């Protein structure tokens, strides 16, 4: 299944492309009068997109290029021109490094969140749930207790003439957590169809999608259930937690 690339990953690739173009330009030998302004403008446009993600301290860690680079970054002096290119190369390298750290940190935090739920959700369910909302309510309390920043059923995604509303969304982690309750043999079969319908919709907006299946001792082969969904979906995670 083809999964759309998330906007943050697109920006990361564009930043890498900009950095590599500048390196190539410098490696091939700069000439007096080579114009740095198009590169500076691209950098600042990418920076604006990064700032719009509202990642903490991004305005400080990804500095804006000064006006003289954007509007007058052209010199007939070869050494001066090399200095201008070097300045934007340093900034673009810093931008790429920032985006790389953000992606790795998001993956680490998401993994910790999944492990936290896997270890503690069953212990937090004081009664056998009758519906998914009971599981969702317990998860919400757990997430709040650990200080995770999330929204519950606030984001609506339009896909293929339908609207989808994920249970929990984590904008900072670029992630969705969808909760399913397996309460009967029929529900087990339906869950596969439900999850496969959710995947392409959620993947249009989020890079990481986790399905938490709370199983009332219905699913006989958990490994097979997980493998069938995850096999062709590298960014999809399925957690089965048994009551």
Secondary structure, 3 states (H helix, E strand, C coil): CCCCCCHHHHHHHHHHHHHHHHHHHHHCCCCCCCCCHHHHHHHHHHHHHHHHCCCCCHHHHCCCCCHHHHHHCCCCCHHHHHHHHHHHHHHHHHHHHHHHHHHHHHHHHHHHHHHHHHHHHHHHCCCCCCCHHHHHHHHHHHHHHCCCCCEECCCCEEECCEEECCCEEECCCCEEEEEEEECCHHHHHHHHHHHHHHHHHHHCCCCEEEEEEEECCCCCCHHHHHHHHHCCCCCEEEEEEEC
